């Protein structure tokens, strides 16, 4: 870029409005590819005078033209093959299908997001770069700039608490606190360039991209037919959409914090027997594992070797996960099969702990008996020693008969 006169001039200007873009661009993926300002803004990058450099200068592109401007390269397979062959060339076509693109091209709504709103104008970095605006850890903030703006969202009938809700979710906790980049952010559910809100009829299919087993169970459940009939959007009905919190068995109830009845109106006390049976099964499984763990932990504190049953119990915790997944079958009988398999693991671990205590009691009784026998032997031995010593003294004539501690002559 040292030969590009746009940078030579603009980076030295005192006005940030015209100098900062050049500084930002110099670190971008486009600059690394050898592209210059003239690709988007026009002008002559080789000219050394102001008038020469700004000949046919296009200035700041209007927002409506930006997708097409980016598409000159990013929708051109021949161009992309030269610079980055693995980058898809259908982004602009997808953008036209998105809510953003439909409003921009169909209604002339220039307040919707265009390429530069997500990728920035000049400091464009690859998505895998942590400094990139579209890196998973930063993307929610980027989307939230618009979608948490009440003034922008309310006239369009779109909720404006999306970012705040998402930042309370277990998904954001995984991304922000544990660095789990496989956890979903905005584009994982809504798409990248073809962004669209998941419809009520296929929200579950979006969730099933990650939660595959649960998606299969839900598809086989009576809910799969009942929810569309009720106009309920699949997984969102029970778990919400953006504020998805960590699940727990307390959700299996007819009253808050349960999600099976109450305001949703799906189940009432009159038809809630299945809900109560499912909750009872889950409670019994969880209690069995807790009881087994308590027994084994107590045995370990008592000094017994219970590493193997503790390990097996820990591995057996997967049965609780399997059971919680099977809850989505909404069938108490099917859940019972899974729960009983988990109960067998918990019972075996608890029995191992009780056997360890039986062995401990046996050892303690044995120790007590051994100690008593040893003590009695020592007492008898001491008495015998004294008797022998007294007899020896009498034989030597050193001890009068009256001082022989009751031993007769």
C-alpha positions in Angstrom: 0.0 0.0 0.0 3.0 2.3 0.2 2.6 3.1 -3.5 -1.1 3.9 -3.1 -1.3 7.7 -2.9 -4.7 7.5 -1.1 -2.9 6.3 2.0 0.2 8.4 1.6 -2.0 11.5 1.7 -5.0 10.6 3.9 -3.1 9.0 6.8 -1.2 12.2 7.3 -4.3 14.5 7.4 -5.3 16.0 10.7 -9.0 15.6 10.3 -10.0 12.2 11.7 -13.0 12.0 9.4 -10.7 11.6 6.4 -7.6 10.1 8.0 -9.1 7.4 10.2 -10.7 5.4 7.3 -7.2 5.1 5.7 -5.7 3.9 9.0 -8.5 1.4 9.5 -8.3 0.1 6.0 -4.6 -0.5 6.1 -5.1 -3.4 8.6 -8.2 -4.9 6.8 -8.5 -8.1 4.8 -8.9 -6.1 1.6 -5.7 -4.2 2.1 -3.9 -7.5 2.7 -5.3 -8.7 -0.6 -3.7 -5.7 -2.3 -6.9 -3.8 -2.9 -7.1 0.0 -2.5 -9.6 2.7 -1.8 -10.4 3.3 -5.5 -12.1 -0.1 -5.7 -15.1 1.3 -3.8 -14.6 5.1 -4.0 -13.2 5.6 -7.5 -10.5 8.2 -8.1 -6.9 7.7 -9.2 -4.7 6.0 -6.5 -1.5 6.8 -8.5 -2.0 10.5 -8.8 0.1 12.8 -6.6 -2.2 15.9 -6.7 -5.5 16.5 -5.1 -7.3 17.1 -8.4 -5.7 14.1 -10.1 -6.5 11.8 -7.2 -10.1 12.8 -7.1 -10.7 12.6 -10.9 -13.9 10.5 -11.2 -14.0 10.2 -7.4 -17.4 8.8 -6.4 -17.3 9.8 -2.7 -19.3 8.0 -0.1 -21.5 5.3 -1.6 -25.2 5.7 -0.9 -26.5 3.0 1.5 -29.0 1.6 -1.1 -26.1 0.8 -3.4 -23.7 -0.8 -0.9 -24.9 -4.4 -1.3 -24.5 -4.1 -5.1 -21.1 -2.4 -4.6 -19.8 -5.2 -2.4 -21.4 -7.7 -4.8 -19.3 -6.6 -7.7 -16.6 -8.8 -6.1 -18.4 -11.0 -3.7 -21.0 -12.2 -6.1 -18.4 -12.7 -8.9 -17.0 -16.3 -8.8 -14.1 -15.3 -11.1 -12.9 -12.5 -8.8 -13.4 -14.5 -5.6 -11.5 -17.5 -7.1 -8.6 -15.2 -7.5 -8.5 -13.9 -4.0 -10.3 -16.4 -1.7 -11.7 -19.4 -3.6 -13.4 -20.9 -0.6 -15.6 -17.9 0.1 -19.2 -18.3 -1.1 -20.4 -16.0 -3.9 -24.1 -16.2 -3.1 -24.1 -13.7 -0.2 -25.8 -10.9 -2.2 -28.5 -13.3 -3.5 -29.1 -14.4 0.0 -29.3 -10.9 1.3 -32.1 -10.1 -1.2 -34.1 -12.9 0.4 -33.6 -11.5 3.9 -35.9 -9.2 5.8 -33.1 -6.6 5.5 -32.8 -7.0 1.7 -36.6 -7.1 1.1 -37.1 -3.9 3.0 -34.1 -2.2 1.3 -34.9 -3.2 -2.3 -38.7 -3.6 -2.0 -39.6 -0.6 0.2 -36.6 1.7 -0.1 -36.0 1.4 3.7 -32.4 2.5 4.0 -32.4 2.2 7.8 -32.1 -1.6 7.5 -28.7 -3.2 7.9 -26.4 -3.3 4.9 -23.0 -4.9 4.5 -21.1 -2.1 6.3 -23.3 -2.2 9.3 -22.2 -5.7 10.2 -18.7 -5.9 8.6 -17.8 -2.2 9.1 -16.8 0.1 6.3 -13.0 0.0 6.3 -11.7 -2.2 9.2 -13.0 -5.4 7.7 -11.5 -8.5 9.2 -12.1 -12.2 8.7 -14.9 -13.6 10.9 -12.4 -15.9 12.8 -10.4 -12.9 13.9 -11.4 -12.0 17.5 -11.2 -8.3 16.5 -13.7 -8.8 13.7 -17.1 -7.2 14.2 -18.7 -10.5 13.1 -16.7 -12.7 15.4 -19.1 -14.8 17.6 -18.1 -12.9 20.7 -18.9 -9.5 19.1 -21.7 -10.3 16.7 -24.6 -9.9 19.3 -23.4 -6.4 20.1 -23.4 -5.6 16.3 -26.9 -6.9 15.8 -28.0 -5.2 19.0 -27.0 -1.8 17.8 -30.2 -1.9 15.7 -32.3 -4.5 17.4 -32.1 -2.9 20.8 -32.9 0.5 19.5 -36.6 1.1 20.4 -36.9 4.1 18.2 -35.8 2.1 15.2 -37.6 -1.2 16.0 -41.0 -0.1 17.3 -42.2 1.5 14.0 -41.4 -1.8 12.3 -43.2 -4.0 14.9 -40.0 -5.7 16.0 -39.1 -6.3 19.7 -36.3 -4.1 20.9 -35.0 -6.1 23.9 -33.3 -8.8 21.8 -29.8 -8.2 23.0 -30.7 -7.7 26.6 -32.7 -10.9 26.6 -29.9 -12.9 24.8 -27.3 -11.7 27.2 -29.3 -13.4 30.0 -29.3 -16.7 28.2 -27.3 -19.9 28.7 -26.1 -19.5 25.1 -24.4 -16.2 25.8 -23.0 -17.6 29.1 -21.3 -20.4 27.1 -19.9 -17.9 24.6 -18.8 -15.1 26.9 -17.8 -16.9 30.0 -16.6 -20.3 28.8 -15.4 -19.2 25.4 -17.5 -21.9 23.7 -17.7 -20.7 20.1 -20.0 -23.6 19.2 -22.8 -22.1 21.2 -25.3 -20.1 19.1 -25.2 -16.4 18.5 -27.6 -14.5 16.2 -26.5 -15.8 12.8 -26.6 -19.4 13.9 -30.3 -19.3 14.3 -31.3 -16.5 11.9 -28.8 -17.0 9.1 -26.0 -14.8 7.9 -26.8 -12.8 4.9 -30.2 -14.4 4.3 -31.3 -13.5 7.9 -34.9 -14.2 8.7 -36.9 -14.8 11.8 -37.6 -18.5 12.3 -41.3 -19.2 11.6 -43.6 -20.9 14.1 -43.7 -24.0 12.0 -39.9 -24.6 11.8 -38.4 -22.9 15.0 -37.8 -26.5 16.3 -35.9 -27.4 13.2 -33.5 -24.5 13.9 -32.9 -25.7 17.5 -32.5 -29.3 16.3 -29.4 -28.2 14.4 -27.6 -28.4 17.8 -30.1 -30.3 19.9 -30.5 -33.2 17.5 -31.7 -35.9 19.9 -34.3 -33.6 21.5 -35.5 -32.5 18.0 -36.1 -36.2 17.1 -38.0 -36.8 20.3 -40.1 -33.7 19.8 -40.9 -34.7 16.2 -42.2 -38.1 17.6 -44.2 -36.5 20.4 -47.9 -35.4 20.4 -46.6 -31.8 20.8 -45.4 -31.9 17.2 -49.0 -31.9 16.0 -50.6 -30.0 18.8 -48.2 -27.0 18.8 -48.9 -25.9 15.2 -52.6 -26.4 15.8 -52.4 -24.1 18.8 -50.1 -21.6 16.9 -47.3 -22.4 19.4 -43.8 -22.0 17.9 -42.2 -25.3 18.9 -39.3 -25.0 21.3 -39.9 -21.3 21.9 -43.2 -22.1 23.6 -41.4 -23.6 26.6 -37.9 -22.2 26.4 -38.4 -18.7 24.9 -36.3 -17.6 22.0 -33.5 -15.2 23.0 -33.7 -15.4 26.8 -33.1 -19.2 26.9 -32.2 -20.0 30.5 -30.6 -23.2 31.9 -33.3 -25.8 32.1 -34.4 -27.8 35.2 -36.9 -30.3 36.3 -38.9 -27.5 37.9 -40.2 -26.6 34.4 -42.2 -29.9 34.6 -45.1 -28.4 36.5 -48.6 -27.0 36.0 -47.9 -23.9 38.1 -45.0 -21.3 37.8 -42.1 -21.8 37.4 -43.5 -24.7 35.4 -44.1 -24.3 31.7 -46.7 -27.0 31.2 -49.7 -25.0 32.4 -50.4 -21.6 33.8 -50.6 -18.8 31.2 -49.8 -21.1 28.3 -53.1 -22.9 28.9 -51.8 -26.1 27.5 -52.4 -28.3 30.5 -54.7 -27.9 33.6 -55.1 -29.9 36.7 -57.9 -31.8 34.9 -55.6 -33.2 32.2 -52.2 -32.8 33.9 -51.7 -36.4 35.0 -49.1 -37.0 32.4 -47.2 -33.9 33.5 -47.3 -35.1 37.1 -46.1 -38.6 36.2 -43.2 -37.2 34.2 -42.1 -34.9 37.0 -42.4 -37.8 39.5 -40.2 -40.0 37.4 -37.5 -37.2 37.1 -37.7 -36.5 40.8 -37.2 -40.2 41.6 -34.1 -40.5 39.3 -32.5 -37.3 40.6 -33.1 -38.3 44.2 -31.7 -41.8 43.6 -28.4 -40.3 42.3 -28.2 -37.8 45.1 -28.7 -40.6 47.7 -26.1 -42.8 46.1 -23.6 -39.9 45.9 -24.2 -39.0 49.6 -23.6 -42.6 50.7 -20.4 -43.0 48.6 -19.0 -39.6 49.7 -19.6 -40.5 53.4 -17.8 -43.8 52.8 -14.9 -42.1 51.2 -14.6 -39.6 54.1 -14.6 -42.7 56.4 -11.5 -43.9 54.6 -13.1 -46.6 52.4 -11.9 -47.2 48.9 -14.9 -46.4 46.7 -13.2 -44.7 43.7 -14.7 -47.2 41.2 -18.3 -46.9 42.2 -17.9 -43.1 42.5 -16.6 -43.1 38.9 -19.4 -45.3 37.7 -22.0 -43.0 39.4 -20.4 -40.0 37.8 -20.6 -41.7 34.4 -24.1 -42.7 35.1 -25.2 -39.1 35.4 -25.7 -39.3 31.6 -28.9 -41.1 32.4 -30.3 -38.0 33.9 -29.4 -36.1 30.7 -31.0 -38.9 28.6 -34.1 -38.8 30.7 -34.4 -35.0 30.4 -34.0 -35.4 26.6 -36.7 -38.1 26.7 -39.1 -35.7 28.4 -39.6 -34.2 25.0 -41.4 -37.4 23.9 -44.2 -36.2 26.3 -44.9 -39.9 27.0 -44.6 -41.0 30.6 -44.3 -44.7 29.6 -41.3 -44.1 27.3 -39.7 -41.9 29.9 -40.1 -44.7 32.5 -37.9 -47.0 30.5 -35.1 -44.5 30.5 -35.5 -43.6 34.1 -35.5 -47.2 35.3 -32.2 -47.8 33.5 -30.7 -44.9 35.3 -32.2 -46.0 38.7 -30.3 -49.3 38.3 -27.0 -47.5 38.0 -27.9 -45.4 41.1 -29.0 -48.4 43.1 -25.8 -50.3 42.2 -23.7 -47.3 43.4 -25.7 -47.0 46.6 -25.3 -50.7 47.4 -21.6 -50.4 46.8 -21.5 -47.6 49.4 -23.6 -49.6 51.9 -21.3 -52.6 51.4 -18.3 -50.4 52.1 -20.0 -49.3 55.4 -20.7 -53.0 56.3 -17.0 -53.7 55.7 -16.1 -50.7 57.8 -18.3 -51.9 60.7 -16.8 -55.4 60.4 -13.3 -53.9 60.6 -14.2 -51.9 63.6 -15.7 -54.8 65.4 -12.7 -56.9 64.6 -10.4 -54.2 65.8 -12.3 -53.9 69.0 -12.3 -57.6 69.7 -8.6 -57.8 68.8 -7.8 -54.9 71.1 -9.8 -56.5 73.9 -8.0 -59.8 73.5 -4.6 -58.1 73.4 -5.5 -56.1 76.5 -6.6 -59.2 78.4 -3.5 -61.1 77.3 -1.4 -58.3 78.6 -3.2 -58.2 81.9 -2.8 -62.0 82.4 0.8 -61.8 81.3 1.4 -59.1 83.9 -0.2 -61.1 86.6 1.9 -64.1 85.7 5.1 -62.1 85.7 4.3 -60.8 89.2 3.6 -64.3 90.4 6.8 -65.6 89.0 8.7 -62.7 90.4 7.2 -63.2 93.9 8.0 -66.9 93.8 11.7 -66.2 92.9 12.0 -63.7 95.8 10.6 -66.2 98.3 13.0 -68.8 97.0 15.9 -66.4 97.6 14.6 -65.7 101.1 14.6 -62.0 100.4 10.8 -61.5 100.7 8.9 -62.4 103.8 5.8 -64.6 103.3 3.6 -61.7 104.6 4.7 -59.4 101.7 4.1 -61.8 98.8 0.9 -60.0 97.8 -1.3 -62.8 99.1 0.6 -65.7 97.6 0.8 -68.6 100.1 4.0 -70.4 101.1 
